[in-house]
Amino acid sequence: MTMIARPVVMQNGKDEDGNGPGRGTSVITRTKPKTKKPNLYRVLLLNDDYTPMEFVIHILERFFQKDREAATRIMLHVHNHGVGECGIFTYEVAETKVSQVMDFARQHQHPLQCVMEKK
Protein backbone atom coordinates (compact mmCIF):
# COMPACT_ATOMS: atom_id res chain seq x y z
CA MET A 1 0.00 0.00 0.00
CA THR A 2 1.11 3.50 -0.73
CA MET A 3 0.79 6.12 1.98
CA ILE A 4 0.21 9.73 0.99
CA ALA A 5 0.82 12.33 3.69
CA ARG A 6 -0.46 15.87 3.62
CA PRO A 7 0.68 18.19 6.39
CA VAL A 8 -1.93 20.38 8.05
CA VAL A 9 -0.39 23.56 9.39
CA MET A 10 -2.02 25.13 12.47
CA GLN A 11 -1.71 28.88 13.03
CA ASN A 12 -3.13 30.91 15.91
CA GLY A 13 -4.85 27.85 17.28
CA LYS A 14 -6.65 27.08 14.02
CA ASP A 15 -5.81 25.07 10.93
CA GLU A 16 -5.70 26.54 7.41
CA ASP A 17 -9.49 26.16 7.15
CA GLY A 18 -10.01 28.13 10.39
CA ASN A 19 -11.08 25.07 12.39
CA GLY A 20 -9.96 23.43 15.60
CA PRO A 21 -7.87 24.28 18.63
CA GLY A 22 -4.17 23.77 19.17
CA ARG A 23 -0.85 24.45 17.46
CA GLY A 24 1.55 22.30 15.52
CA THR A 25 1.44 20.03 12.54
CA SER A 26 -0.73 16.97 11.99
CA VAL A 27 -0.31 14.35 9.29
CA ILE A 28 -3.32 12.89 7.54
CA THR A 29 -2.65 9.65 5.73
CA ARG A 30 -4.66 8.15 2.92
CA THR A 31 -3.98 4.65 1.70
CA LYS A 32 -4.24 3.79 -1.95
CA PRO A 33 -4.38 0.03 -2.57
CA LYS A 34 -2.10 -1.27 -5.29
CA THR A 35 -3.38 -4.29 -7.14
CA LYS A 36 -0.96 -7.00 -8.16
CA LYS A 37 -1.29 -8.59 -11.58
CA PRO A 38 -2.15 -12.29 -11.41
CA ASN A 39 0.45 -14.89 -12.34
CA LEU A 40 0.06 -16.30 -15.82
CA TYR A 41 0.33 -19.93 -16.92
CA ARG A 42 1.11 -21.49 -20.28
CA VAL A 43 -1.14 -24.33 -21.40
CA LEU A 44 0.88 -26.89 -23.38
CA LEU A 45 0.02 -29.92 -25.50
CA LEU A 46 2.47 -32.82 -25.48
CA ASN A 47 3.11 -34.99 -28.52
CA ASP A 48 2.29 -38.70 -28.57
CA ASP A 49 2.37 -41.31 -31.31
CA TYR A 50 -1.33 -42.23 -31.12
CA THR A 51 -3.56 -39.13 -31.08
CA PRO A 52 -4.62 -38.21 -34.63
CA MET A 53 -3.53 -34.81 -35.91
CA GLU A 54 -7.11 -33.95 -36.85
CA PHE A 55 -8.21 -34.55 -33.24
CA VAL A 56 -5.52 -32.16 -31.96
CA ILE A 57 -6.71 -29.51 -34.44
CA HIS A 58 -10.27 -30.03 -33.19
CA ILE A 59 -9.09 -29.57 -29.55
CA LEU A 60 -7.34 -26.30 -30.44
CA GLU A 61 -10.39 -24.97 -32.28
CA ARG A 62 -12.89 -26.04 -29.64
CA PHE A 63 -11.14 -25.23 -26.36
CA PHE A 64 -8.70 -22.50 -27.38
CA GLN A 65 -10.77 -20.71 -30.06
CA LYS A 66 -8.03 -21.05 -32.69
CA ASP A 67 -8.92 -20.76 -36.36
CA ARG A 68 -8.08 -23.67 -38.65
CA GLU A 69 -4.77 -22.16 -39.78
CA ALA A 70 -3.52 -21.36 -36.26
CA ALA A 71 -4.67 -24.76 -34.96
CA THR A 72 -2.82 -26.54 -37.78
CA ARG A 73 0.34 -24.51 -37.13
CA ILE A 74 0.26 -25.34 -33.38
CA MET A 75 -0.47 -29.02 -34.08
CA LEU A 76 2.51 -29.25 -36.44
CA HIS A 77 4.71 -27.55 -33.86
CA VAL A 78 3.62 -30.12 -31.26
CA HIS A 79 4.24 -32.93 -33.76
CA ASN A 80 7.72 -31.68 -34.75
CA HIS A 81 8.99 -30.38 -31.39
CA GLY A 82 7.19 -32.59 -28.88
CA VAL A 83 5.36 -29.74 -27.17
CA GLY A 84 3.37 -26.66 -28.20
CA GLU A 85 1.72 -23.72 -26.49
CA CYS A 86 -2.06 -23.39 -26.78
CA GLY A 87 -2.39 -20.14 -24.84
CA ILE A 88 -1.50 -18.14 -21.74
CA PHE A 89 -4.09 -17.73 -18.99
CA THR A 90 -4.59 -17.00 -15.31
CA TYR A 91 -4.28 -20.02 -13.02
CA GLU A 92 -7.99 -20.84 -12.80
CA VAL A 93 -8.59 -20.54 -16.54
CA ALA A 94 -5.48 -22.59 -17.39
CA GLU A 95 -6.49 -25.28 -14.91
CA THR A 96 -9.98 -25.45 -16.42
CA LYS A 97 -8.62 -25.69 -19.98
CA VAL A 98 -6.26 -28.53 -19.02
CA SER A 99 -9.11 -30.44 -17.36
CA GLN A 100 -11.44 -29.92 -20.33
CA VAL A 101 -8.84 -31.12 -22.84
CA MET A 102 -7.83 -34.14 -20.75
CA ASP A 103 -11.47 -35.16 -20.15
CA PHE A 104 -12.36 -34.75 -23.82
CA ALA A 105 -9.34 -36.78 -24.94
CA ARG A 106 -10.17 -39.59 -22.49
CA GLN A 107 -13.80 -39.64 -23.65
CA HIS A 108 -12.52 -40.21 -27.19
CA GLN A 109 -9.94 -42.76 -25.99
CA HIS A 110 -6.87 -40.72 -26.93
CA PRO A 111 -3.75 -40.51 -24.73
CA LEU A 112 -3.24 -36.79 -25.44
CA GLN A 113 -1.54 -34.94 -22.56
CA CYS A 114 -2.20 -31.31 -21.71
CA VAL A 115 -0.27 -29.53 -18.95
CA MET A 116 0.23 -26.06 -17.55
CA GLU A 117 3.36 -24.29 -16.38
CA LYS A 118 3.98 -20.93 -14.77
CA LYS A 119 5.13 -18.33 -17.26
Secondary structure, 3 states (H helix, E strand, C coil): CEEEEEEEEEECCEECCCCCCCCEEEEEEEEECCCCCCCEEEEEEECCCCCCHHHHHHHHHHHHCCCHHHHHHHHHHHHHHCEEEEEEEEHHHHHHHHHHHHHHHHHCCCCCEEEEEEC
